[in-house]
Each structure stands twice: as C-alpha cells, then as structure tokens.
Amino acid sequence: MEQWTDLTQPITEDVATHPPGHTLPEFEDVATYDDDGVNITRLHLETHCGTHMDAPTHFFPAAEYDTIDDVSPAEMLTEGVVVDCRDVDRGTAISRERIASAVESVRLDPGDFVILDTGTDPTETPPEVYLHEYAYPSMAAVEFLLDREVSVIATDALGVDAPGASIDDHEIHRRLLGNGVRIVEGVANLGALDPGRYDVVCTPLPYEGRDGSQVRLLVRAQ
C-alpha cells in the first residue's frame, strides 16, 4: 500500500500569517499536569494561518455565500494532481501556458484538487522570502483551471494573489471563491513528491459561520 504524505504545517507561535503582520498563534496553559493532574491548552488562532482553507465568506458576505462549515467532509476525500511550477520566478505570475503544459503529463480531470508546487515550502523558506516573494497563478491560468472544472486550487505559497496585493486587488481569490472553487494555502512538504495524480484528504474544522479553517492535508500517490 502506498504511503500517505502529510502536507500540513505544524501550528507554532511563529507560523507565517496572511496578510503579514496579523496576530500570531498563542498557546496558553489552562491547566498543567504538574499543577492540576491534566494538561489543557487554550489556543488563540486566526483562521488564515498555517495550512488552511478559505471559505467563500473570506471575501463575500455570509448571507449569500458558503461558510467553512458548509464544506462537506466527503467533498474533501477526493483525487487531484501535484503540478510542478518550481521553475517560475518568485514574485511573478504562473502563466496559462505554463499550467497547461504542466498538467498535460499528469491528466487533469473535472473535480480535481490541484496543488501548485512553487518551491516555496513554508517550513523551509526564510520568512522574509516566504511572506513577500512567491509565484502565484495568473488570471489566465485560473480561467484555464476553471474551464477544466477543478474543485480546489492549493499552493505552498502564502497566497494565490500577487505578493503585497491590497484587499481590493485580490482578484484571484474573488474569481475562485465566487465560482465555488476552494482555496488552500500554506501547503508544506511538496519537495517529497513528484508531479502526478494523488488521492487527497483535506479536512477543515467546522467553525460555524466562519471564513476559513486550518486543514490536515494528506496525499497518496495513485
């Protein structure tokens, strides 16, 4: 049986946050084994740090769009592809032609979970680079993937829009989320994988009415 690979960042108090400068995770001991005979931790955590999934309500009103608890677990037990984009310069857009060429060799099916390997592993890339220099899909590349009816676009990078983009300029987020395509950011450990087709498990926590959640992302080569 093929081994599952964990593509999830550990949640630490210095994990990269998006946008840069947002509150870092905080762990507080509510009870300790030495003092109380049991360990209990309170966690203060933003929904968009670490390996996480964006719900449509990240950029759209909750009255009209799905929240993260609307994501069906069954929907996230799926198949997909790892696409090698490591040759694209950091800080530049991944072109439609580059994406189209990359998926030719891995077979892209409707409903696929697409993972973009930009060579920006959050566990290995220096923070000053990870937060500000990463490749991202161009709008033409996104339109190509929408035409192929993918269900998720994931990336090892901090985001899918250009580094430093203002909230108003997050056009890739709005295009994907507005069309029901999930976004997963901060994927780790892609250097352990070859491009190809994979079984995928990606489970967000059902924070009621909220805009996103950390995920546990696992893949297994087909």
N, CA and C of each residue as an Amber inpcrd file, in Angstrom:
protein
   666
   0.8400000  -1.1940000   0.0000000   0.0000000   0.0000000   0.0000000
   0.8810000   1.2530000   0.0000000   0.5590000   2.2140000  -0.8700000
   1.3160000   3.4560000  -0.9230000   1.1630000   4.2380000   0.3790000
   2.2050000   4.9310000   0.7550000   2.2150000   5.6870000   1.9960000
   1.5730000   7.0580000   1.8010000   0.8400000   7.5000000   2.8280000
   0.2860000   8.8420000   2.8320000   1.3730000   9.8330000   3.2330000
   1.3850000  10.9930000   2.5810000   2.3140000  12.0750000   2.9030000
   1.5320000  13.2390000   3.4880000   2.0000000  13.7450000   4.6190000
   1.3450000  14.8640000   5.2990000   1.8910000  16.1750000   4.7350000
   1.0130000  16.9960000   4.1810000   1.4020000  18.2740000   3.5850000
   1.0020000  19.4530000   4.4700000   0.8820000  19.2040000   5.7650000
   0.3920000  20.1990000   6.7150000   1.5350000  20.8220000   7.5050000
   1.5100000  22.1520000   7.6250000   2.4670000  22.8230000   8.5090000
   2.1400000  22.5300000   9.9680000   3.1290000  22.3650000  10.8200000
   2.8590000  22.3900000  12.2560000   2.3690000  23.7870000  12.6610000
   1.4330000  23.8360000  13.6000000   0.9680000  25.1220000  14.1250000
   1.8870000  25.5230000  15.2720000   2.6340000  26.5980000  15.0680000
   3.5670000  27.0940000  16.0740000   3.2800000  28.5690000  16.3390000
   3.9390000  29.1140000  17.3430000   3.7090000  30.5150000  17.6880000
   4.4020000  31.4880000  16.7350000   5.1680000  30.9710000  15.7790000
   5.7860000  31.8530000  14.7920000   5.4440000  31.4470000  13.3600000
   4.3230000  30.7320000  13.1840000   3.8950000  30.3250000  11.8500000
   3.5750000  31.5730000  11.0210000   3.8280000  31.5040000   9.7080000
   3.5520000  32.6440000   8.8350000   2.0590000  32.9350000   8.7890000
   1.7080000  34.2150000   8.8590000   0.3050000  34.6150000   8.7940000
   0.0600000  35.4550000   7.5560000  -1.1900000  35.4750000   7.1190000
  -1.5560000  36.2320000   5.9240000  -2.7790000  37.0790000   6.2270000
  -2.6900000  38.4020000   5.9680000  -1.5300000  39.1350000   5.4750000
  -0.4260000  39.1980000   6.5310000   0.8270000  39.4280000   6.0990000
   1.9130000  39.5380000   7.0780000   1.5980000  40.5840000   8.1400000
   1.9010000  40.2550000   9.3820000   1.6640000  41.1950000  10.4640000
   0.4270000  40.9130000  11.2700000  -0.4190000  40.0030000  10.8070000
  -1.5770000  39.6330000  11.6090000  -1.1260000  38.8950000  12.8700000
  -2.0660000  38.7070000  13.7800000  -1.7470000  38.1260000  15.0780000
  -1.2050000  36.7080000  14.9340000  -0.0870000  36.4380000  15.5880000
   0.4740000  35.0910000  15.6000000  -0.3000000  34.2130000  16.5740000
  -0.2740000  32.8900000  16.3680000  -0.9470000  31.9930000  17.3180000
  -0.3830000  32.1490000  18.7280000  -1.2500000  31.9710000  19.6920000
  -0.8360000  31.9960000  21.0940000  -1.3760000  30.7530000  21.7880000
  -0.5280000  30.0810000  22.5440000  -0.9060000  28.9090000  23.3180000
  -0.8410000  29.2750000  24.8020000  -1.9320000  29.0490000  25.5040000
  -1.9920000  29.3670000  26.9330000  -2.3350000  28.1110000  27.7220000
  -1.5570000  27.8190000  28.7430000  -1.8450000  26.6790000  29.6070000
  -3.0250000  27.0170000  30.5210000  -4.1410000  26.3540000  30.2850000
  -5.3000000  26.4930000  31.1730000  -5.1130000  25.6190000  32.4060000
  -4.5440000  24.4460000  32.1900000  -4.2050000  23.5360000  33.2860000
  -2.9480000  22.7870000  32.8860000  -2.1470000  22.4090000  33.8740000
  -0.9320000  21.6440000  33.6100000  -0.9400000  20.3660000  34.4390000
  -0.2290000  19.3840000  33.9170000  -0.1720000  18.1070000  34.6310000
   0.4460000  18.2780000  36.0120000   1.5200000  19.0820000  36.0900000
   2.2060000  19.2410000  37.3750000   1.3080000  19.8790000  38.4270000
   0.4980000  20.8610000  38.0190000  -0.3330000  21.5850000  38.9850000
  -1.7320000  21.0080000  39.1360000  -2.2600000  20.4330000  38.0350000
  -3.6710000  20.0650000  38.0250000  -3.9280000  18.5960000  37.7080000
  -2.8740000  17.8750000  37.3540000  -3.0440000  16.4690000  37.0080000
  -3.5510000  16.2420000  35.6030000  -3.6470000  17.3230000  34.8060000
  -4.1400000  17.2160000  33.4350000  -3.5960000  18.4080000  32.6490000
  -3.3410000  18.2010000  31.3680000  -2.9090000  19.2970000  30.5000000
  -4.0700000  19.7650000  29.6300000  -4.3640000  21.0600000  29.6480000
  -5.3850000  21.6710000  28.7980000  -4.8190000  22.9880000  28.2840000
  -4.9710000  23.2230000  26.9840000  -4.4130000  24.4190000  26.3550000
  -5.5150000  25.2430000  25.7030000  -5.4490000  26.5540000  25.9040000
  -6.3120000  27.4810000  25.1710000  -5.5170000  28.0280000  23.9930000
  -6.1530000  28.0290000  22.8130000  -5.4800000  28.4440000  21.5880000
  -6.1360000  29.7020000  21.0330000  -5.3310000  30.7420000  20.7950000
  -5.7840000  31.9530000  20.1170000  -5.1860000  31.9230000  18.7220000
  -6.0540000  31.7800000  17.7020000  -5.5720000  31.4310000  16.3700000
  -6.4410000  32.0830000  15.3070000  -5.8140000  32.7560000  14.3430000
  -6.5580000  33.2590000  13.1970000  -6.8760000  32.1100000  12.2390000
  -7.9550000  32.2640000  11.4920000  -8.3930000  31.1970000  10.5940000
  -7.5100000  31.0520000   9.3560000  -6.6940000  32.0600000   9.0640000
  -5.9040000  32.0390000   7.8270000  -4.4040000  32.0270000   8.1020000
  -3.9880000  31.1650000   9.0120000  -2.5580000  30.9350000   9.2040000
  -2.3080000  29.4370000   9.1300000  -1.0510000  29.0820000   8.8660000
  -0.7500000  27.6730000   8.6820000  -1.3550000  27.1590000   7.3860000
  -1.4340000  25.8590000   7.2590000  -2.0840000  25.2400000   6.1000000
  -3.5850000  25.3570000   6.3120000  -4.2490000  26.1360000   5.4740000
  -5.6470000  26.4700000   5.7470000  -6.4630000  26.5510000   4.4630000
  -7.7810000  26.4750000   4.6350000  -8.7240000  26.5900000   3.5300000
  -9.5400000  27.8650000   3.6790000  -9.7100000  28.5810000   2.5680000
 -10.5700000  29.7590000   2.5350000 -11.9840000  29.3460000   2.1570000
 -12.9520000  29.8160000   2.9180000 -14.3520000  29.7000000   2.5220000
 -14.7110000  30.9070000   1.6580000 -15.7720000  30.8190000   0.8410000
 -16.1860000  31.9900000   0.0610000 -16.3980000  33.2400000   0.9040000
 -16.8280000  33.0570000   2.1530000 -17.0760000  34.2180000   3.0080000
 -15.7920000  34.9040000   3.4670000 -14.6410000  34.4180000   3.0580000
 -13.3950000  35.1590000   3.2740000 -13.4490000  36.4940000   2.5270000
 -14.1350000  36.4920000   1.3590000 -14.2250000  37.7050000   0.5480000
 -15.6490000  38.0910000   0.1670000 -16.6410000  37.3210000   0.6080000
 -18.0240000  37.6100000   0.2510000 -18.9100000  37.5470000   1.4920000
 -20.1010000  38.1750000   1.4530000 -20.9700000  38.2130000   2.6390000
 -21.5350000  36.8460000   2.9960000 -21.5830000  36.5780000   4.2990000
 -22.0480000  35.2730000   4.7850000 -23.5090000  35.0270000   4.4560000
 -24.2810000  36.0760000   4.2680000 -25.7010000  35.8980000   3.9610000
 -25.9140000  35.2920000   2.5810000 -24.8910000  35.3770000   1.7180000
 -25.0600000  34.9480000   0.3290000 -24.1420000  33.7940000  -0.0790000
 -23.1100000  33.5160000   0.7130000 -22.1040000  32.5360000   0.2990000
 -21.8260000  31.5280000   1.4110000 -21.2280000  30.4000000   1.0200000
 -20.9190000  29.3280000   1.9730000 -19.8810000  29.7770000   2.9950000
 -20.0460000  29.2520000   4.2040000 -19.0380000  29.3950000   5.2440000
 -18.2600000  28.0830000   5.3430000 -17.2250000  28.0560000   6.1700000
 -16.3340000  26.8900000   6.1700000 -17.0430000  25.6300000   6.6510000
 -18.0540000  25.7650000   7.5000000 -18.7680000  24.5760000   7.9740000
 -19.7110000  24.0090000   6.9190000 -19.8620000  24.7050000   5.7860000
 -20.6460000  24.1550000   4.6780000 -19.8390000  23.1870000   3.8210000
 -18.5340000  23.1180000   4.0410000 -17.6950000  22.1890000   3.2740000
 -17.9650000  20.7710000   3.7580000 -18.4380000  19.9300000   2.8610000
 -18.7270000  18.5430000   3.2150000 -17.4330000  17.7490000   3.3530000
 -17.2630000  16.9890000   4.4430000 -16.0730000  16.1340000   4.5470000
 -15.9320000  15.1880000   3.3630000 -17.0570000  14.6790000   2.8700000
 -16.9950000  13.7610000   1.7340000 -16.4280000  14.4440000   0.4930000
 -16.6990000  15.7380000   0.3560000 -16.1800000  16.5100000  -0.7710000
 -14.6600000  16.5860000  -0.7500000 -14.0920000  16.5000000   0.4420000
 -12.6520000  16.6460000   0.6090000 -11.9250000  15.3100000   0.7340000
 -12.6040000  14.2140000   0.4530000 -11.9790000  12.9030000   0.2520000
 -12.0020000  12.6840000  -1.2480000 -10.9350000  13.0260000  -1.9320000
 -11.0230000  13.2320000  -3.3680000  -9.7380000  12.8050000  -4.0710000
  -9.5840000  13.2300000  -5.3070000  -8.3880000  12.9770000  -6.0990000
  -7.8750000  14.2950000  -6.6510000  -6.6170000  14.3020000  -7.0320000
  -6.0760000  15.5270000  -7.5880000  -4.6960000  15.3400000  -8.1620000
  -4.0600000  16.4800000  -8.4330000  -2.7510000  16.4640000  -9.0750000
  -1.8040000  17.4230000  -8.3670000  -0.5300000  17.0530000  -8.3490000
   0.5390000  17.9650000  -7.9490000   1.1840000  18.4770000  -9.2320000
   1.2360000  19.7990000  -9.3680000   1.7440000  20.4500000 -10.5750000
   3.0520000  21.1660000 -10.2370000   4.1150000  20.8340000 -10.9450000
   5.4390000  21.4050000 -10.6870000   5.5600000  22.7720000 -11.3630000
   5.6240000  23.8280000 -10.5330000   5.8180000  25.1960000 -11.0320000
   7.0700000  25.8210000 -10.4310000   7.9980000  24.9880000 -10.0010000
   9.1600000  25.4910000  -9.2660000  10.1120000  26.3160000 -10.1240000
   9.9840000  26.2090000 -11.4490000  10.8600000  26.9850000 -12.3180000
  10.3570000  28.4030000 -12.5590000   9.1630000  28.7220000 -12.0620000
   8.6140000  30.0730000 -12.2220000   9.2490000  30.9880000 -11.1740000
   9.7540000  32.1220000 -11.6140000  10.4430000  33.0350000 -10.7040000
   9.5160000  33.5200000  -9.5950000  10.0540000  33.6050000  -8.3910000
   9.2850000  34.1380000  -7.2720000   8.8870000  35.5840000  -7.5510000
   7.6760000  35.9220000  -7.1420000   7.1720000  37.2670000  -7.3560000
   6.5370000  37.4740000  -8.7070000   6.4840000  36.4200000  -9.5460000
   5.8880000  36.5410000 -10.8740000   4.6970000  35.5980000 -11.0080000
   3.8790000  35.8670000 -12.0160000   2.6640000  35.0850000 -12.2350000
   2.9660000  33.8120000 -13.0240000   2.2600000  32.7450000 -12.6790000
   2.3320000  31.4800000 -13.4200000   1.3740000  31.5950000 -14.5970000
   1.8730000  31.4840000 -15.7920000   1.0610000  31.7310000 -16.9810000
   0.1100000  30.5760000 -17.2790000  -0.8830000  30.8690000 -18.0880000
  -1.7990000  29.8290000 -18.5570000  -1.0210000  28.7420000 -19.2930000
  -0.0910000  29.1500000 -20.1340000   0.6790000  28.1930000 -20.9210000
   1.5010000  27.2740000 -20.0210000   2.0470000  27.8360000 -18.9450000
   2.8550000  27.0320000 -18.0190000   1.9920000  25.9950000 -17.3190000
   0.8110000  26.3940000 -16.8690000  -0.1080000  25.4490000 -16.2210000
  -0.5710000  24.3940000 -17.2070000  -0.9650000  24.8260000 -18.4000000
  -1.4630000  23.8800000 -19.3990000  -0.4010000  22.8530000 -19.7560000
   0.8370000  23.3020000 -19.8940000   1.9300000  22.3790000 -20.2080000
   2.1640000  21.3970000 -19.0720000   2.1030000  21.8860000 -17.8360000
   2.3890000  21.0300000 -16.6800000   1.3440000  19.9440000 -16.4940000
   0.0790000  20.2570000 -16.7500000  -0.9710000  19.2620000 -16.4910000
  -1.0970000  18.2490000 -17.6260000  -0.4560000  18.5050000 -18.7550000
  -0.5190000  17.5480000 -19.8590000   0.0010000  16.1810000 -19.4430000
   1.0190000  16.1690000 -18.5900000   1.6710000  14.9090000 -18.2310000
   1.0340000  14.2220000 -17.0250000   0.0770000  14.8830000 -16.3570000
  -0.4780000  14.2980000 -15.1350000  -1.9720000  13.9780000 -15.2420000
  -2.6220000  14.3170000 -16.3360000  -4.0530000  14.0780000 -16.5640000
  -4.9120000  14.8340000 -15.5490000  -5.5000000  15.8970000 -16.0020000
  -6.3550000  16.7240000 -15.1620000  -7.8060000  16.3760000 -15.4290000
  -8.5360000  15.9550000 -14.3910000  -9.9350000  15.5520000 -14.5140000
 -10.8520000  16.5850000 -13.8760000 -12.1150000  16.6720000 -14.3300000
 -13.0780000  17.5370000 -13.6460000 -13.1890000  17.1600000 -12.1680000
 -13.2780000  18.1680000 -11.3130000 -13.3810000  17.9340000  -9.8780000
 -12.0610000  17.7630000  -9.1700000 -10.9470000  17.8480000  -9.8970000
  -9.6400000  17.6010000  -9.2800000  -9.2540000  18.6720000  -8.2600000
  -8.4740000  18.2350000  -7.2960000  -7.8350000  19.0700000  -6.2800000
  -6.4340000  19.3690000  -6.8160000  -6.1840000  20.6020000  -7.2300000
  -4.9320000  20.9690000  -7.8900000  -3.9840000  21.6010000  -6.8750000
  -2.7840000  21.0310000  -6.7380000  -1.7760000  21.5440000  -5.8090000
  -0.6150000  22.1070000  -6.6230000  -0.3780000  23.4070000  -6.4810000
   0.7080000  24.0790000  -7.1840000   1.9650000  24.0630000  -6.3200000
   3.0050000  23.4170000  -6.8190000   4.2960000  23.3730000  -6.1310000
   5.1600000  24.4880000  -6.7010000   5.2430000  25.6160000  -5.9640000
   6.0280000  26.7540000  -6.4350000   7.4420000  26.7620000  -5.8640000
   7.7760000  25.7500000  -5.0650000   9.0890000  25.7060000  -4.4480000
   9.2430000  26.6630000  -3.2850000   8.1180000  27.0190000  -2.6550000
   8.1320000  27.9740000  -1.5390000   7.5930000  27.2840000  -0.2940000
   8.2530000  26.2360000   0.1340000   7.7820000  25.4710000   1.2930000
   7.8010000  26.3520000   2.5420000   6.6590000  26.4840000   3.2300000
   6.6130000  27.3660000   4.4020000   7.4720000  26.9020000   5.5620000
   7.8370000  25.6270000   5.5880000   8.6720000  25.1290000   6.6870000
  10.1620000  25.2560000   6.3960000  10.5120000  25.6240000   5.1640000
  11.9180000  25.6980000   4.7750000  12.3370000  27.0670000   4.2440000
  11.3920000  27.8460000   3.7420000  11.7010000  29.1420000   3.1410000
  11.8640000  30.2080000   4.2220000  12.9150000  31.0190000   4.1750000
  13.0690000  32.0850000   5.1730000  11.8400000  32.9910000   5.2080000
  11.4040000  33.4110000   6.3900000  10.1710000  34.2030000   6.4970000
  10.1630000  35.4460000   5.6180000  11.2900000  36.1480000   5.5140000
  11.3030000  37.3760000   4.7220000  11.0670000  37.0900000   3.2400000
  11.3920000  35.8750000   2.8020000  11.1100000  35.4580000   1.4330000
   9.6920000  34.9190000   1.3390000   9.3150000  34.0380000   2.2580000
   8.0010000  33.3960000   2.1920000   6.8670000  34.4170000   2.2140000
   7.0130000  35.4520000   3.0250000   5.9390000  36.4280000   3.1890000
   5.8140000  37.3850000   2.0080000   6.8770000  37.5460000   1.2290000
   6.8780000  38.6270000   0.2480000   7.2850000  38.2160000  -1.1640000
   7.7560000  36.9880000  -1.3750000   8.2510000  36.5930000  -2.6920000
   7.7700000  35.1820000  -3.0220000   6.7500000  35.0770000  -3.8330000
   6.2580000  33.7570000  -4.2350000   5.5570000  33.8650000  -5.5870000
   5.5960000  32.7720000  -6.3240000   4.8720000  32.7020000  -7.5900000
   3.3970000  32.4540000  -7.3090000   2.5500000  32.9470000  -8.1860000
   1.0990000  32.8740000  -7.9990000   0.4400000  32.6960000  -9.3680000
  -0.7500000  32.1010000  -9.4280000  -1.3930000  31.8720000 -10.7240000
  -1.9060000  33.1640000 -11.3450000  -1.6640000  33.3350000 -12.6250000
  -2.2380000  34.4640000 -13.3500000  -3.7390000  34.2520000 -13.5130000
  -4.4550000  35.3150000 -13.8440000  -5.8890000  35.1730000 -14.0730000
  -6.1490000  34.2360000 -15.2510000  -5.3050000  34.2940000 -16.2760000
  -5.4840000  33.3910000 -17.4160000  -5.3010000  31.9370000 -17.0020000
  -4.3410000  31.6680000 -16.1100000  -4.1590000  30.3060000 -15.5980000
  -5.3650000  29.8640000 -14.7930000  -5.9040000  30.7720000 -13.9980000
  -7.1060000  30.4590000 -13.2140000  -8.2780000  30.1570000 -14.1370000
  -8.4500000  30.9470000 -15.1890000  -9.5480000  30.6950000 -16.1260000
  -9.3850000  29.3330000 -16.7960000  -8.1520000  28.9630000 -17.1100000
  -7.8940000  27.6410000 -17.6800000  -8.3480000  26.5460000 -16.7190000
  -8.0110000  26.6860000 -15.4360000  -8.3870000  25.6750000 -14.4460000
  -9.8890000  25.6780000 -14.1920000 -10.5150000  26.8480000 -14.2240000
 -11.9730000  26.9010000 -14.0940000 -12.6390000  26.2000000 -15.2710000
 -12.1130000  26.3990000 -16.4630000 -12.6610000  25.7200000 -17.6430000
 -12.5340000  24.2070000 -17.5210000 -11.5120000  23.7460000 -16.8010000
 -11.3220000  22.3100000 -16.5950000 -12.1110000  21.7990000 -15.3860000
 -12.8740000  22.6710000 -14.7460000 -13.8110000  22.3220000 -13.6690000
 -13.1160000  21.7170000 -12.4510000 -11.9900000  22.2970000 -12.0620000
 -11.3280000  21.8350000 -10.8410000 -12.1430000  22.2690000  -9.6240000
 -11.9400000  21.5970000  -8.5020000 -12.7130000  21.9020000  -7.2890000
 -11.9210000  22.6970000  -6.2650000 -10.5960000  22.5340000  -6.2710000
  -9.7250000  23.1970000  -5.2960000  -8.4380000  23.6070000  -6.0010000
  -7.9370000  24.8010000  -5.6660000  -6.5800000  25.1840000  -6.0410000
  -5.8090000  25.4190000  -4.7510000  -4.7460000  24.6590000  -4.5800000
  -3.9020000  24.7560000  -3.3870000  -2.5070000  25.1920000  -3.8040000
  -1.7940000  25.8110000  -2.8720000  -0.4390000  26.2680000  -3.1440000
   0.4040000  26.1960000  -1.8790000   1.7070000  25.9910000  -2.0690000
   2.6130000  26.0660000  -0.9270000   2.8830000  27.5050000  -0.5240000
   2.5530000  28.4480000  -1.3840000   2.8220000  29.8580000  -1.1370000
   1.8710000  30.4400000  -0.0970000   2.1650000  31.6860000   0.2940000
   1.3340000  32.3790000   1.2720000  -0.0450000  32.6830000   0.7240000
  -0.1480000  32.8990000  -0.5990000  -1.4400000  33.2410000  -1.1760000
  -1.4850000  32.9480000  -2.6580000  -2.6600000  33.1580000  -3.2490000
  -2.8380000  32.9430000  -4.6830000  -2.8570000  34.2520000  -5.4600000
  -2.9120000  35.3780000  -4.7530000  -2.7720000  36.6760000  -5.4070000
  -1.3310000  37.1580000  -5.2840000  -1.0120000  38.1990000  -6.0310000
   0.3560000  38.7030000  -6.0580000   0.8220000  39.1480000  -4.6760000
   2.0870000  38.9140000  -4.3480000   2.6050000  39.3850000  -3.0610000
   2.3660000  40.8840000  -2.8920000   1.8880000  41.2580000  -1.7140000
   1.6580000  42.6670000  -1.4360000   0.3770000  43.2300000  -1.9950000
  -0.4490000  42.4030000  -2.6350000  -1.7040000  42.9010000  -3.2020000
  -2.6100000  43.4390000  -2.0970000  -3.2660000  44.5650000  -2.3710000
  -4.2330000  45.1020000  -1.4230000  -5.4750000  44.2180000  -1.4080000
  -6.3150000  44.4030000  -0.4070000  -7.5560000  43.6240000  -0.3430000
  -8.3760000  43.8280000  -1.6140000  -8.4380000  45.0600000  -2.1140000
  -9.2090000  45.3380000  -3.3260000  -8.6290000  44.6220000  -4.5420000
  -7.3400000  44.3130000  -4.5040000  -6.6790000  43.6880000  -5.6530000
  -6.6160000  42.1620000  -5.5660000  -7.3160000  41.5730000  -4.6290000
  -7.3240000  40.1060000  -4.5180000  -8.3240000  39.5110000  -5.5250000
  -8.0390000  39.7190000  -6.8010000  -8.9620000  39.2940000  -7.8530000
  -8.9900000  37.7790000  -8.0140000  -7.8620000  37.1110000  -7.7960000
  -7.8240000  35.6490000  -7.9300000  -8.6940000  35.0100000  -6.8540000
  -8.5650000  35.4770000  -5.6140000  -9.4370000  34.9720000  -4.5510000
 -10.9040000  35.1140000  -4.9430000 -11.2920000  36.2850000  -5.3890000
 -12.7040000  36.5300000  -5.6910000 -13.1790000  35.6860000  -6.8670000
 -12.3390000  35.5270000  -7.8680000 -12.7300000  34.7320000  -9.0370000
 -12.9400000  33.2690000  -8.6510000 -12.0350000  32.7110000  -7.8580000
 -12.1550000  31.3060000  -7.4710000 -13.2930000  31.0920000  -6.4800000
 -13.2700000  31.8350000  -5.3810000 -14.2780000  31.6280000  -4.3370000
 -15.6740000  31.9600000  -4.8440000 -15.7890000  32.9570000  -5.7090000
 -17.0860000  33.3120000  -6.2580000 -17.6460000  32.2680000  -7.1980000
 -16.7850000  31.3540000  -7.6600000 -17.2200000  30.2700000  -8.5430000
 -17.1980000  28.9130000  -7.8460000 -17.1510000  28.9290000  -6.5190000
 -17.2620000  27.6860000  -5.7650000 -16.0040000  26.8590000  -5.7040000
 -14.8600000  27.4230000  -6.1060000 -13.5940000  26.6940000  -6.0380000
 -12.9120000  27.0190000  -4.7130000 -12.5680000  25.9960000  -3.9550000
 -11.8960000  26.1910000  -2.6700000 -10.4400000  26.6040000  -2.8940000
  -9.9110000  27.3450000  -1.9340000  -8.5020000  27.7350000  -1.9550000
  -7.8330000  27.1870000  -0.7020000  -6.6870000  26.5330000  -0.8780000
  -5.8700000  26.0710000   0.2490000  -4.4890000  26.6950000   0.0900000
  -4.0030000  27.3110000   1.1580000  -2.7140000  27.9960000   1.1280000
  -1.7950000  27.4470000   2.2160000  -0.4860000  27.6450000   2.0160000
   0.4730000  27.2210000   3.0280000   0.7320000  25.7320000   3.0610000
   0.6670000  25.0660000   1.9060000   0.9190000  23.6240000   1.8250000
   2.4140000  23.3630000   2.0410000   2.7370000  22.3460000   2.8130000
   4.1330000  22.0320000   3.1510000   4.5590000  20.6900000   2.5430000
   5.8660000  20.4590000   2.5370000   6.4610000  19.1470000   2.2280000
   6.2650000  18.6890000   0.7860000   6.0220000  19.6070000  -0.1370000
   5.8400000  19.1890000  -1.5230000   7.1400000  18.6970000  -2.1550000
   8.2710000  19.0500000  -1.5710000   9.5400000  18.5650000  -2.0970000
   9.6890000  17.0580000  -2.0260000   8.8600000  16.4160000  -1.2090000
   8.9010000  14.9570000  -1.0850000   8.1180000  14.2560000  -2.1870000
   7.4180000  15.0320000  -3.0350000   6.5080000  14.4440000  -4.0150000
   6.9610000  14.7150000  -5.4390000   6.5960000  13.7970000  -6.3340000
   6.7540000  14.0060000  -7.7600000   5.4490000  14.5470000  -8.3320000
   5.5080000  15.2750000  -9.4570000   4.2640000  15.6400000 -10.1280000
   3.4900000  14.3840000 -10.4950000   2.1740000  14.4570000 -10.4290000
   1.3620000  13.2980000 -10.7690000   0.0130000  13.3380000 -10.1090000
  -0.6800000  12.2040000 -10.1930000  -2.0190000  12.0920000  -9.6250000
  -1.9460000  11.4720000  -8.2280000  -2.8200000  11.9720000  -7.3440000
  -2.8150000  11.5630000  -5.9400000  -4.2400000  11.4370000  -5.4150000
  -4.4110000  10.5220000  -4.4660000  -5.5870000  10.5650000  -3.6060000
  -5.3600000  11.6780000  -2.5870000  -6.4360000  12.3920000  -2.2330000
  -6.3020000  13.5730000  -1.3810000  -7.3190000  13.5300000  -0.2540000
  -6.8630000  13.8600000   0.9500000  -7.7340000  14.0970000   2.1020000
  -7.4060000  15.4960000   2.6200000  -8.4130000  16.3470000   2.7360000
  -8.1860000  17.7300000   3.1810000  -9.3810000  18.1690000   4.0180000
  -9.2520000  18.1160000   5.3240000 -10.4100000  18.2920000   6.1960000
 -10.3030000  19.5630000   7.0360000 -11.1560000  20.5650000   6.7450000
 -11.2240000  21.7460000   7.6060000 -12.0750000  21.4740000   8.8390000
 -11.8710000  22.2610000   9.8640000 -12.7220000  22.1980000  11.0490000
 -14.0040000  22.9840000  10.7930000 -15.1480000  22.5220000  11.3120000
 -16.4310000  23.1650000  11.0220000 -16.7160000  24.3590000  11.9330000
 -15.8880000  25.4000000  11.8320000 -16.1630000  26.6170000  12.6010000
 -17.4660000  27.2300000  12.0780000 -18.4780000  27.2600000  12.8980000
 -19.8070000  27.6470000  12.4300000 -19.8340000  29.1040000  11.9660000
 -20.2450000  29.2820000  10.7070000 -20.4260000  30.6090000  10.1590000
 -19.1490000  31.3670000   9.8690000 -18.0200000  30.6820000   9.8160000
 -16.7390000  31.3730000   9.7020000 -16.1390000  31.2860000   8.2890000
 -15.0470000  32.0270000   8.1120000 -14.4790000  32.3180000   6.8000000
 -13.3530000  31.3910000   6.3720000 -12.9100000  30.5080000   7.2470000
 -11.8230000  29.6060000   6.8960000 -11.4370000  28.7400000   8.0690000
 -10.4820000  27.8580000   7.8350000 -10.0420000  26.9440000   8.8930000
  -8.7080000  26.3310000   8.5120000  -7.9170000  26.0180000   9.5240000
  -6.7700000  25.1490000   9.2990000  -7.2780000  23.8000000   8.7840000
  -6.4450000  23.1240000   7.9950000  -6.7920000  21.8050000   7.4680000
  -5.6740000  20.8270000   7.7930000  -6.0070000  19.5470000   7.7510000
  -4.9990000  18.4790000   7.7030000  -5.0340000  17.9560000   6.2810000
  -3.9370000  18.1130000   5.5510000  -3.8690000  17.7620000   4.1390000
  -2.9400000  16.5710000   3.9500000  -3.4940000  15.4780000   3.4340000
  -2.7490000  14.2440000   3.1930000  -2.9240000  13.8320000   1.7360000
  -1.8600000  13.2920000   1.1370000  -1.9540000  12.7790000  -0.2230000
  -1.2710000  11.4220000  -0.3140000  -1.7180000  10.6410000  -1.2950000
  -1.1390000   9.3160000  -1.5480000  -1.0620000   9.1080000  -3.0500000
   0.1070000   8.7370000  -3.5400000   0.2930000   8.5450000  -4.9760000
  -0.6180000   7.4450000  -5.4930000  -1.1850000   7.6570000  -6.6640000
  -2.0450000   6.6470000  -7.2760000  -1.2090000   5.6720000  -8.1010000
